[in-house]
Amino acid sequence: MTRILYSLCGADESRPFSPHCWKVVLALRHKQLDFVERPTPFTEIPKLENGFSKTVPILRDGNELIRDSFDIALYLEEAYPDRPTLFAGEGGKALSRFVERFSQTIIHPAIVRIAVADIHDMLGDTDQVYFRKSREAALGRTLEEVKAGRDAEIEAFAAKLEPVRQTLKYQEFLGGDGPLFADYILFGALQWMRITAGTGILAGDDPVASWFERCLDLHDAAGRRVTAA
C-alpha cells in the first residue's frame, strides 16, 4: 500500500510550501509512517481524487481519504495508536486547537502580508492568474500595494510571537520536552514564510528562532530538505 500526501507547490514541484501540508508532513514522520508526497499547483487541486477537496492537504491511506490538516492528525492518532502520539491525550488536542487558532488568526495574516507577492512569483502562469484574482479580492488591495507595506510587517512580526517566546522559557517545545502536533502547527506557518519569503525575519538569538531550528532538525531534518527562499 502506498500512502499518498497531496500537497501544494508552485512552478517548482521540489518546493512545496503550504503551512497546512507541512503540518502533515511532520505528523506522518512523527508517526513513523512511509508516504509519497505529490505536490500539486493550485489550479490542479480540484482534479485530485475525483474532486474530493478544493484544498490540500489530502491524505490517501489505503481506502481512506482525509482532508484538512487537523482532521488528518486526528485520523493518524486513531488509526495508528501504537505509533508515537501526536497529542499525548485530550489536553494535547486542546492545546493544538488553541495553537491552530493563534496561528491562523495572528500569524498567518501577517505572513500573507509579508510573502503574498513572493508566493505569486513562485507560481506557474495559470496559477498566477488565479492567485492574483483571488488574493486581491480577499485583501482588498493589489499584490503590489500589499508588498509596499512588507518592511513594516516584518518589523512588527516578532512581537506577535511573544506568547510562544514566553512559553519556551519553560520547555523545549510547545508539547513539553518533545514535539507534539501543536509544534507542527506553528512550525508549518514559519516554514511557509521561510520557503516563500526567506529567513532573517526573526533574530538569531530569539528563542522562537531556536525552537524553529530544532523543528527543522526533527525527523532526519525533514524541514531542511526544502531550502529557504
N, C-alpha and C positions, 0 to 999 in steps of 0.2 A: 504494500500500500504506500503510495506517495502522498504525503501531506503537503498541501499547497497553500501558500500565503500570497494572495494578490495584494500588491502594494502600489504606491504612486511614484511615478517618475516623470521627468521632463524629456527632452530630446535624447538625453544620455541615460540609458537603462541602468548603467552602473552606479547611478547617484540617486537612489530612492530617498525622498526627503519628507514624506508625511509624518507629522508627530504621532498620529494615531497608529500608523503602521509600525513605527519604531517601538512603541509600547509593546506591540505584539511580538515583534522580533525578539526582544529581550525576555518576554514572558515565555515564549517557546524554548528559548535557550535555558532559561531558569528551570523549566520543567524537563530539560534534557531530552527534548523531542526533536527528531530529524524532520526537516521540511525543505521544500523548494520554494524560493521566493520568485514571484513573477511580477516585476514592476510594470505598471500599465499607465499610459498617458490619460489625462482627464477624460478626453472625449471617447476613449475606448472602454471606459469602465462600464457603461450601461450594457455593453455586449457580453460581459463576463457571465458565465454560468447562467445563460438564458435570461439575462436581465434580472438576476437575483437582487442586486443592490445598485443604487445610483452612486454609492461612495465605497471607498476602501478604508480599512482593511476588510477583506473577505477571507475566511479560512475554510478550506475544504479538508475535512478529516474523514477519510473513507466516504461513507454515505452522508455524513453530516456537513451542512453548510451553515456558517455562522457569520453574521455581520456585526459591526460595532466593536471597538477595541475592548470596552469593559465587558460586554457580553461574551466575547471570546475568552477573556481571562476567567470569567466565572465558569464557562464551559470547561476550560482546561483544568481548573481546580476540581471540578466534579468528576470529569472523565478520567483524570489521572491522579487519584488521591494518594497513590504510592510514590509519586514524584515530589520533589521539593515544593513546599507550599508557596503560593503567591500572596496569601493573605494572613496566614497564621491565626485563623479564626475570624469570628464575626467582627471583632474590633478592628482587624486589619481591613476588612471590607468597608467599614465605616470610615476609617482613615483614608482609604483610597477614594471614596466618594468625595470627601472633603477636598483632597488634593486635586481631584479632577475638576471640581467646580472652581477652586482657586486658580488652577492653571488656565482653564478655558475662559474665565471672566476677567482675569487680571493680566496673565502672562501672554496668552495667545493674541489678544487685540494689540498689545504693544509690539509683538513680533511681526504681526501683519504690517503695522505702520513702518517698521524698520526694513522689512525684507520683501514687501509685495512687488516692488519693481524688479528686484533680483530674481524672484520666482518667475515672473513673466519672461525674463530674458533667458531662463533655463529651458523654456518650453519650445516645442515644435510649432510650426506656423499655424496649424489648425487650432492647437490648444491656446496659442497666444490670443487669437480672436475671441475664443470662448472666455478665457480668463479675464481679459481686459473688460469685456462687456459685463460679466457677472460681478467682478470685484468693484468696478467703478460704480455700478448700480448699488451695491451694498454699502460702499464707503461714502457715496455722495460726492466724490471728487475724482479727478483723473489720477492715474498712477503717478504722473509727473508731479502733480500737486502734493500727493502723499509723500513722495520721495523728497520733496523740498523741506519737509519737516523731519527728515531722518536723523540729523545730528542731535536735535533736541530730544527725540525719542531715545536715542542711545544714551544720552546723558542722564535721563530720568529712569532708565531701565533697572539699574542695580537696586534702587530703593524699593522697587516692587517686590523684591525677593527677601526683604528683611525678616518676615516670619520664618522663612526657611533658614536663613543665616542664624537666627537666634536658636532654632531647634537643633542645628548642627553643633552648637556648643556642648550639647549633652550626649550626642550619639553620632556614629559614623554615617548612618543612613537614616532616612525618614522612617524606615522599618525597624530601626534599632541598631543592633550590632551588624546586621546584614541587610541586603536589599529585599524589599517586597514590591508588589505591583505599584504601590504609592510612589516609590522611587522611579519606576519606569515611566509613570505618567509625566512627571516633571522632566525627567531626562528626555522624553520624546519631544517636548517643547523646545528645550535648549539644543537638542541635536538638530531639529528643524532649522533653528537660527544658524547653527554652526555650518550646516551644509549649504544653506542658501545665501546667508549674509556674511559669513566668516566669523573669525574669533576676535578676541580683543575687546569685546563689549563688557566683560567682567574683568576686574583687576586680577592679576595673577595671585595675589595674596588673599583674595576673597574666599571665605570658607565655602561658599556655593561653588566657586570655580574649582576648588579642591575636591569637593563632592562629585562634581561633574566629571572630573578627570578619573576619579575612582570608578564611576559608572562606565566611562568609555573603556576601561580595562576589564570590565566584567565579562565572563563567558568567552574567554580567549580573545578579548579585545574586539568583540563583535562591533561595537560602536565606532571603532577607529578604522574599520575596513573601508568606510567611505570618508575620504579626506575632506577637510574644511574647504570652504569657498576661497 
